[in-house]
Amino acid sequence: MLAVCAVLVFPARLLVYLVTILAFVVLGQALYFLRIDQAIWLPAVVCLVLYLRVFIELVSPANYQNNRLPFASLLILLFLGWGLFSSLYSWQSGWQLFLGSKDYLWYYSLFFFLLLTQMDMAVFDRLLRCIPVFMLAQLPFVAYQVLFVVPKRTTGIKWDSVVGMFGGDPNGGGASGMMAYFMLFGFFGVIELFQKKVISFRSVVFIAISTLAAIGFAEVKVAFILLPFMGIYLYWDVLFKRPILFMGATLLLIAVLWAGAYAYFKQFGENSSQRDLGSYIERTVELTVDPKIINYETGEIGRVAALVFWWQEASKIDVGRTFFGFGVGAVKTGKTMVGQIAARYYPLYRPGRNSVAVLLWEVGVVGALLIFAFFLATALLAKRVANWPQTLGRDKAWLRASSAALFFAVPMTIYNRDMTELPVSQVFYVLLASYVLVAYKFYRNRNE
């Protein structure tokens, strides 16, 4: 009832701040420190009710000039429609559709709401100014988790308890991957701001320390892959304009990555079977790319193995549904509902190993391609708007960083389930995508 009242009564700007604070600040602490698992419903319910506000804004005559959605948003409309079609085509229960939609479909109401209500960059400017502060705020949380939580953990990988403010279970896993991804996004944004003389070098140093601490103590190995690829994506043009600078930066980056990998090996990976850095890297790569790796004790499937498993099993069940999907929520495993596909293999196998596997099972090849096309389209549009001469320096910086974050969101779907499960991840991607499209409309109108 409070969510309904807030969504219908709150001004648009306050409503955006409410969802952002719930996802980035309140939710993580409620999960980690208070152990309130049902807190994940907070931002989800607000976003579900927000569809009603979106409809009101869409049909409002006063908002007629702003209710024309950009072309890229049609991909999300098609994706949402395809998810509903897939669920009706493979109908199991309304409860499965309801709980499955909560994980990732409800949050796109915020995307449409922002497109319909924000005619300038004021809301985004205030949110983006908070990013460096939020990055620095991770440091005390990481320090507390390293000094007090990790030593008390007796089961599993101890460093899974390091999640900053992004939430999780102190005795289990958490959103460490999303924390590292956000920190990399913010780090590149801050570098861009420094290049445009918006922030000082001292601020860059403090934020770099916070980023390294968050990624290092949380043992997020994928960050060592993302860092160089994001750098190449953002600064490829420097290779042709300033090749010596590019080569120098590349050598420095290689040295940093080697030092980081060696530190990870000594801290987390050295044992009787992994006695040197080479064997540690080989084992890490093997766990990711091995198409047959399955842990029969836990039912966990390897990242690439999950795709092979989907291809082999989905075609056996129904070839058509390989493309159409088995319905939203089909691979969800929760306390009150186990999806039809999950129930078929659980507990021997857990088919929803990562987001790409979840999408392929639930909305099929077509649905997965639609959402991937949306992220790639907004990423390329962000880079385009950042290069416009009328775009302000601060927005140029964050649009370039957003371009990298949205682009690499697609390959990150093979790493974890953040895109289809984690509320803070949903809100993060939705905010970035809407920021890009609102900036596109705003600066295009200024040019005209």
N, C-alpha and C positions, 0 to 999 in steps of 0.2 A: 504493500500500500504506500509506503514511503517512497519507493522507487517510482511508482506511477505518479504520485503527486509532484515529485521532484522533476520528472521528465516533462510533465505538462505545464508546470508553473515556472521553473527556473529559466532565467534568460539564457540564450544560446551559449554565451561565453562561459558562464558559471557551470553550465552542464558539461561542457568540454573539460573544464578544470576538474570537475567532480570525477568523471570517468578516469582521467589521467592520474589523479591522486589515489583513487581506489586501486588502480592496476599497479602503479609503480611504488607506492608507499605503504598503503594500508594492507593490501593483500599479502605481500611477502612477509610482513612482521606477524600477521595473524596466523599464517601457516607455520612459520619457523619458531616463533617464541611462544605463542599462545596455543599452538597445535589445534587450531580450529580449521579442519579440512573443508568444512562447508563454506568457508569464506570465499571460495572460488565462485560461488553464486552471486556475490555482490556486484562485480562489474558486469557479469553475464546478464543478470536480470535487468539491470539498468539499460543495457544495450538492446535487450529484447523489446522492452517497452518503448525504447527510442524509435523503433520502426513506426509506432503510432505518430510520434512527433514528426518523423520524416514525411509521412503521408500528409499531415496537416500543413507542413511547409510546402509540400509539392503542389497542393491544390490551392494554396493561398493566392488570391489575386494580387495582393500587395507585393508578393515575391515573384511575380511573373517573369520579370527580366532576368532573375537569377536561377530560375528553376529548370534551365536547360542544361542537362548533364553533359560533360565532355565525352568524347567518343570512347576514351579508354575505360570510362566507368561502365560502358555497355558490356565489357568483358566480365565484370563482376555480376551484372544483372544476369548474363547468360549462365555464369557459374552457379549462382543461387538457384536459378530456374532449373538448371541441369541436376543439381542436388535434389530438388523436390521431385523432378521427373524420375530420377534413379530410385528414389525411395518408394514412389508409387509403383514403379515398374516391378520392384522386388519387395513388395509390401510384406512386412512382418508384424509390426505393431507401431502404434502412435507413440508409445513410450520410448521405443528405440530411436525414432526420428527426433523426438523432443530432446532427449539426453545427448544424442549425437550432434544435433544442431548447436547445442549449447557450447560445444568445444570449439567451434570455429565459424559457424554461419551467423550467429547472432551479432558478432562484433562488427560486421560490415555496415550495420545501421549507422555507426559513428562516422563512417566514410561518407555516406550519402548526406548525413546531417551537416557535416562540415562543408560539403560542396554547396549545399543549398542555403546555408546561413552566413557563411563568411565571404564577404565581398572585398575585404582587404587582408593584410598580413598581420594584423595586430595580435590576434590570439596566438598564431604560430610564433611570432617574434618573442612574445613573453615566455612561451614554453621552451623555445630554443635557447633563450638566455639562461634558463635553469639547468641546462644539460651539464655545463662545466661544474656547477655547484653539486649536482647530483653525482657526478663522477667522483669528485673529492669525498663526498659523503660515504662512498663505498669503503674507503680506507679504514675508518674505525670499526665498521661491521666486520670486515675481513680480518682485522687484527683480533677482535674479540673471538671470532670463530676459530682462528688458528691457535690462539693461546688457551682458550677455555673449553671449546666444544670438541675439537679434534682429539686432544689427549684423552678425553673421557670415552670416546667411541671404542667399542669392543668388537664390532662386527662390520664386515664389508670394507670397502676402500675408505679410509679415514678422510681423505681430502674431498670426498663428495659432500662433506658438511660445509664446505666453504662456498657460500652462494651470495655473499654481500647482502643487499636489501631485496634480492629477487625471489627469495622464498624457497621452501623445500622442507624436507624432513631432516632434522639434525642427525638422526640415526639411519638415514637412507639417502636417496638421491635428491637432487634439487636442480634449480635453474641456473647452474653454473655456466652452461653453454650459452644461455641467453645473456647472462651478465658479461661474459667475455665478448660476445658479438656486439652488445651495446657499447662496451668500452672501446672497442676498435672503431666503431662508427663515430663515437664522440671524439676519439683521438685524432682521426683524420679530419673531422670538422674543425677541431681546435688548430691543427696544423694549417688548414686553409685560412682560418681567421688570423693567425699569426702572419702568414704571407701577405694578407691584405691589411696588416697593421691595425687590426681591430683589438687584439689582446696582446699582452706583454710576454716576453720570453720567460719570465719567472713563472707566469701562469702555466705556460706550456710544460715547464719542468715539473711542476707539482702534479699536473694532470698526467704526465707521462709516468711518474712514480706510482700514482694511484692505479693506472692502467696495468703496469707491469706487476704490481703486487696482487691485484685481483686475478689476473690471468695466471701468474706464477703459482700462487698458493692454492688455486682451485684445480690445478693440473688439467687445464683445457688444452689438450695437444693440438686440436684443430686450429687454434689461433695461430700456430706456427705456419700453417698452410695458408690461412686467410690473409695474414699480414702481407706477405710478398705479392700475392695475387691481387689484393685490393690496391696495393701500391702501384703495381703495373697498370691496373685498370684506370686509376686516377691520373697517373703521371706518364703515360705512354708517350704523350706528345713531347715531353721533355727530352726523350731520347734523340729526337731529330733537331730540336732547338738548341739543347745544351748537352751534347753527348758525354762530355767529360764529367759534368756534374752527375749525370745519370749513372755512369759507371762507378763513380766514387760512392754514391748513395747505395748502389747495388752491393759493392764490396762490404760496406759498413753493415748493411742489412744481413748479408750472409754471415758475418762475424757474430752479430747479435743472435741470429737464429741458431748458429752452432753452439754458442755459449748457453743459450736457453735450453736447447736439446740436451746438452751434456749435464746441465743442472737438473733437468727433469729425470734423466737417467740415474744420476747419483741419488736423487731424493726418492723417486718413486719406482724405478724400474730395475735396479741392480739386484740380482738374485743368482741362484745356482745355475739357472738355465740362460740367463742374460748377463753375461760377464763383461760385455763391452757395448759401446754406443751403437755399433753396427747391428748387433743382434737385437737390441732394444727397438731400433727403428724398423728392422725387418719384421719383428713380431707385431709391432703396432700396425704396420701396413697390412700384414696378413690378416689380422682380426677384422679389418675393414673390407678388404677386397675379396677375400676367400668366398666363392659362391656356394660353398657347401657347409660352412661352419655353423653348427647348432649346438647349444648347450642343453643337453637333454635333462639336466637336473633342474634348471630354471625355466626351460622352454624358450629362452632368448635366442633369436636368430641373428646372424651377422647382418651388417648393413646391406651389403650387396646380395647376400644370401636371401634376404627378405624379398628382393625383387625377383630373384630366380624362383623362389617358393611361390610367389604370386603368379608368375607366368605359367608354372607347371600346374598348380592346383586350380586356378580360376578357369582355365580352359577345360579342365576335367569336369567341373561343375556345370558350367554354361559358357560356351564360347561368346555368345552375344553379350553377356554381362561383363566379359572382360573389357568391353568398350563402354557399356552403359553403366557398369558399377552394380554393387549389391545393396546399395542404399546407405544413406548417412547413418552412422552409428553401428555399422555391420561388424567392425572389428573392435568396438569399445568393450572394455572389461571394467566394470564398476561394482560397487557394493549392492546396487539395486537392479542392475541390468547387465547382461552379457549379450552382445550382438550375435546375430545368427552365424556369421563367419567365425567369430571368436569362439563361440560355443562348439562349433564343429571341430576345432583343433585344440582348444584349451583343455587341460593345462600342458599337454605335451608340446605344443607349439604356440608361440605368441606372434601371429602374422602381422600385427600392427607395429613393427619394429621401429619405423621411422615415418615421417610425414608423407614421403612419396609412396610408401607402401599403403598407408592409411588412405590416401587419395585414390590410388589405383584400385584398391578393394572397394571403396565406398562410392566413388563417383566415376570410376572407370578411366580409361585412357582419355576420353573426351573432356571430362571434368578436370582432370589433372592438367591437360594442355591449356585449358581456358585460364586457370588460375596462374599457371606459369607464364602464359602470354601477357597477362595483366601486369605481373611484377616486372617482366622484362620491358614492356612498353613504357611503364611509368619510370623505370630506371633510365632508359634512353631519353625520355622527355625531360627528365630532371637535368641531365647533362646538357641538353639543347637549351633549356631556359637559362641555365647558369652561364652560358656563353653569350647571351643577349647583352648588348651594350647598356640597355636601360635597367637591367637587373642590378639592385644594390649589392654592395660588397658583402655584407653579412649573409644575404640570401644566396649569393653566388657560392659562398663557402659551404653552407649547409645543404644546398641543392646538390653540390658535387658529392658530399659525404652521403647524402640520401640516395644518390644514384648508385653508389657502390653497395650500400646496405640493401637496397631493393634488388639489385642485380644478383648479388651472392646469396640472397634469400632462397633462390631456386636450387642451387647445388647444396645448400645447407639442409634441404629437406631430406637428404640421404643420411645426414648425421644424427638427427634426433626428431622428436615429435613436436617441437615447439610451435610450428606453424599450424598444427591441427589440434593442439591440446593446451598450451600454456597461455593463460589470459594476458599476462604482461607482454608476451610476444605478439599476440593478436592486436592489442592496442598500439604497440610500437609500430608494426607494419602499416596498420590502418592510418595512423597519424602521419607517417611519412608519405604514403601514397596520396592522401588528401592534401597534404602540404604541397606536393609537386603540382597537382592539378589546380589548386587554388592559385598558386604562384603563376602557373601558365595563363590562367584567365586574367589575373591581375596585371601582369606585365605586358600581356598582349594588348589589353585595353589601353594601357598607358602609351604604348607605341602607336596605337591608332589615333 
